[in-house]
Amino acid sequence: MNPESRLLAFVAAMTRLAQAHAGDEDRLVDGATPLMKELLAHDDWLPTAMAAAHPQHYQQHLLYGDPLDRFSLVSFVWGPGQKTPVHDHTVWGIIGMLRVSECAQRYERGTDGRLTPDGSELTLRPGELDIVSPTRGDIHVVRNALADQVSISIHLYGGNIGRVARHVFVPDSGEVKNFVSGYSNALAPNLWARSSA
Ligand code: FE
């Protein structure tokens, strides 16, 4: 398969999966996991514009958004030392490392609203996956593992993540703020004008 076809093949397979198992998180995550592993097995398909870092902010480039909002695929580009706030997703998500490395720390939310770390920090390396969802653990903070290199992970979500209403948290006080992430890019990659196979 040529590099340009990998993303289109993923999107086609994911669309079939969404069609077959709409609303069934377990079957969607089980079906999407090998598709993500396959996509991450090669680092030759991500368009250069979708791999661009920003000097101040981590970037969320939309690679593909399902027209029916059943899933979206995003390239998360970490500049050196960049980090998210503590946040949730409210939909399932599969995070896969494409280039270099990132670290994720999960949090639990107590009945008093305060957040405490859940387990130790996980380091993702190319080809490795992490899964988030309201049923599997949905709150975390993520950072570039390196202070002197760009890292890139590919995120698949069970909704249009740029438009989903979710939350950021202040761990010590338990303060919660509503947020909608949007996307960094104005245009998604053109998957359809290239030759296939
Ligand atoms: Fe996240």
Residues whose N, C-alpha, C, O or C-beta is under 5 A from the ligand:
A	BS01	FE	none
